[in-house]
Amino acid sequence: MSTEKKYSWHKIADAINELPWQENQLCEIELKGKRICLAKHNSNVSACAAKCPHAGGYLSDGYIDAVGNIVCPLHRYKFSLQTGRNTSGEGYYLSTYPVEERADGIYIGIEEKRLFGFL
């Protein structure tokens, strides 16, 4: 039985500069019924859940710290954009999505859910 995740890839823009970035280098989009927060740090784009798992703060209203963590605007909880792990010690986990920059645009991977996780 394979435990490798499978993704369906969805184009969200032709180029990074076409996304609706705010001054804080964050924005929120909707994709396949999911609200997703995008973060731009050092010319790389990352994607995560739109709301903080602690108190539901909109992460696009937060900021990216100097080391590239996304910081919730409500209680300043910090999360790694690569792993989703809470880096400020509270023990929460933030859902993340893979992002690919391809020759024809920017894509986000949404995990394909299979029946019972293996069918």
MITORVO-346139 format. One record per residue: z, y, x of N, C-alpha, C in turn; residue in one letter. Coordinates in steps of 0.02 Angstrom, whole numbers, plus 50000, padded with zeros to 5 digits. Layout:
// MITORVO-346139
ZYXZYXZYXa ...
***
This chain:
// MITORVO-346139
500004994150043500005000050000500005006250045m 499545010850033499485016850073499955022250047s 500295025550094500745031150076500425037850092t 499805037650116499455043850134499295047850070e 499445054250074499315058650017498575060150012k 498335060549950497635062349938497635068949902k 497165073249921497125079949892496445081149860y 496455085049808495825087849782495825095049807s 495265097149835495205103649868494865108549822w 495145114649819494905119849773494795126349812h 494185128849806494015135149839494345140949802k 494705145249839495035150949808494725157649827i 494325157749880493995164049901493465162349954a 492985166949961492485166150013492765167850082d 493245172550083493545174750146494255177050134a 494655177250187495365179250182495435186150151i 495005190850172495075197750148494905198750075n 494645193550041494495194049969495095192549925e 495625189849954496215188249915496615194649900l 496985194749845497325200849823497985202249859p 497945203249926498545204149967498915210549949w 499575210049948500015215849941500175218250011q 500525223950017500715226550082501135221650123e 501525217450089501955212650122501585206350146n 500915206350140500495200750160500605194450118q 500825195450056500915190050008500515191549945l 500335186449909500015187249844500135180949803c 499995181349739500095175649695499435174349658e 499265167949653498655165949616498845160349568i 498395158849522498475153049479497905148149495e 498085141849503497595136749520497785130249484l 497345127849442497455121549406498125121549369k 498295127149338498905127649299499535128749340g 499465129549405500035130749449500025137949475k 500605141049477500675147649508500835146449582r 500425149249626500485148049697500545154649734i 501015154949780501095160749823500715159549888c 500305164449908499955164149971500285168950020l 500305166950083500615171050135500135171450194a 500045177450220499625178450279500075180550337k 500085176350390500485177850449500075176050510h 499995180850555499585179850615498885177350599n 498575180150549497895178450527497825171450498s 498385167950486498365161450454498625162050382n 498335158050337498535158150268498935151750253v 499495152550220499905146950198499995147550123s 500155141950090500245141850018500885138050000a 501245140749950501865137549928501965138949854c 502485135949825502655137249755502775144749747a 502645147349688502705154449675503435156649668a 503875152049648504575153849636505035150349684k 505565153749703506085150949746506445145349708c 506575139649741506915134149706507655135549692p 507935140749721508645142349710508755145849644h 508465151849636508595155749576507965158349542a 507385155649563506755157349529506455164049547g 506675167049602506375173449623505645172549640g 505245177549623504525177349639504435178749714y 504205173649750504155174249822503645179549844l 503155180949803502665186149821502985193149822s 503585193749795503965200149798504415200349859d 504435194949898504855194649958504485197250018g 504595193950075504255195950136504225190050185y 503845190950238503795186050291504195188650350i 504665184650376505065187050433504665186450498d 504975188550553504635188850618504395182150643a 504725176650624504515170050647504065166450598v 503885169650543503415166850495503705163150437g 504355163950423504665161050363504565165750304n 504485162950244504455167050184505175168050160i 505335174150140506015175950121506035178050048v 506465174850009506525176349938506825183349928c 506565187149880506815193949869507505194149836p 507725188749804508365188949768508975188049813l 508995182549851509585181049891509425180149965h 508815181749984508595181450054508595174450084r 508525169350042508445162550068507775162250103y 507745158750160507145158350201506875151250200k 506205150750199505865144250197505295144150247f 505215138450282504645137450326504015136850283s 503505140550301502875140050264502495133650282l 502665130550338502335124350358502645118250325q 503305117950322503645111950298503975112750229t 504115118950210504465120250147505225119750155g 505465117950214506185117150224506535123950224r 507115124050195507535129950194507815130950264n 507685136750294507905137950363508535142150369t 508795144450312509405148550314510025144550296s 509955137850288510525133450284510775131450215g 510435133450161510695131850095510475125050069e 509985121850101509795115050083509245114350031g 508925119750012508385119349963507725117549997y 507245115449955506585113649981506065116949937y 505575120049969505035123649935504395119649940l 504065118549884503425114949884502905119049922s 502525115649965501975118850001501325115249987t 500775118750000500105116049989499695117050052y 499285112150071498865113050129498315118150115p 498145122150165497615127150161497115125750216v 496475125950199495955125250249495485131250246e 495345133950305494835139150311494205135650335e 493715135450291493075132250307492535137450314r 491955135350337491405140050348491215143650283a 491295140250227491085143150162491655146050122d 492275146150150492825149250112493505146450127g 493985148550085494685146550091494835141550036i 495135135850054495275130550007496015128750007y 496265126849948496955124249941496905117049916i 497325112749946497355105749925497915104749874g 497745101649818498235099849767498295092249769i 498895089749778498995082549783498785079049719e 498405073749727498185069749670498755065049652e 498995065549592499535061249569499235054749543k 499505049249567499265042749546499815039149506r 499605035049460500065031349418500555027349462l 501185028249453501715024949489501695026349565f 501295031349586501265033149656500845028549700g 500555023149670500165018649713499525016249680f 499395017849618498785015649585498265021049585l 
***
